[in-house]
Amino acid sequence: LWYHCELFKKSNYHYLKLKKCNEKGYRLITVFHSEWQEKRVKTKLFLKSIINNDSVIYARNTKITNDKKKINEFLDKYHLQGKGNSTIQIGLVYKNEIVAALTINKHHRNFNKQVINRVCFGEYKVIGGFKKMLHALPSGRYITWSDNRWSDGTMYQKNGFTLESSLSQDYFYTDGFSLFSKQSCGKRFINCPSNLTEHQYMNSLKFYRVYDCGKKRWSIFL
């Protein structure tokens, strides 16, 4: 993280690496050091879900569940961000085990917008699973984002989502060991002096920006 922060790398470094790999026909997954150190089991499970074609089941062989407790336990085990706040929970059960989950929450700035804030598959590749969970949602408009570090958004595209925008690279702060979201480092959370910007104050504390690969924003009417 230290040698990939703004002291050593330009803000578009990871994005350009992704772009060059895509142009050559390769899929690039960008894993930061702290994720490998702190979330190694989840990271390995995620990578396994991409490259492993052996553990395949079909959505028609699963059942829908809305058991919030079990769905949150599943997300804490498999999703890189763990469970989030949610108003709707949809899970798929196979042989009494949750194998996929999707949750909805209201947008943090606009409560009229419904956000798909978690989509997660465990150790099975569930063919048709995302589509089945979508069909279990109430009718309406939903938005979501795919993170270019982890996903190219193909799952959304194949299931009828519209690509609304491609967002430029965003940033975290790092001390060289851990990542801190920009939201958690806003001026009101870090006691930033009024005469300094968030960025200036964080730099004075030896925290520097490290940039991601950008995101895509998707939407769908169900």
Secondary structure as GFF3:
##gff-version 3
##sequence-region A 1 222
A	DSSP	three_ten_helix	2	4	.	.	.	ID=ss1
A	DSSP	alpha_helix	13	23	.	.	.	ID=ss2
A	DSSP	alpha_helix	33	38	.	.	.	ID=ss3
A	DSSP	alpha_helix	40	51	.	.	.	ID=ss4
A	DSSP	beta_strand	56	58	.	.	.	ID=ss5
A	DSSP	three_ten_helix	59	61	.	.	.	ID=ss6
A	DSSP	beta_strand	63	65	.	.	.	ID=ss7
A	DSSP	alpha_helix	68	78	.	.	.	ID=ss8
A	DSSP	beta_strand	88	94	.	.	.	ID=ss9
A	DSSP	beta_strand	97	106	.	.	.	ID=ss10
A	DSSP	beta_strand	114	121	.	.	.	ID=ss11
A	DSSP	beta_strand	125	127	.	.	.	ID=ss12
A	DSSP	alpha_helix	129	135	.	.	.	ID=ss13
A	DSSP	beta_strand	141	147	.	.	.	ID=ss14
A	DSSP	alpha_helix	154	158	.	.	.	ID=ss15
A	DSSP	beta_strand	162	167	.	.	.	ID=ss16
A	DSSP	beta_strand	171	174	.	.	.	ID=ss17
A	DSSP	beta_strand	179	181	.	.	.	ID=ss18
A	DSSP	three_ten_helix	183	185	.	.	.	ID=ss19
A	DSSP	alpha_helix	187	190	.	.	.	ID=ss20
A	DSSP	alpha_helix	198	204	.	.	.	ID=ss21
A	DSSP	beta_strand	208	211	.	.	.	ID=ss22
A	DSSP	beta_strand	215	221	.	.	.	ID=ss23
###
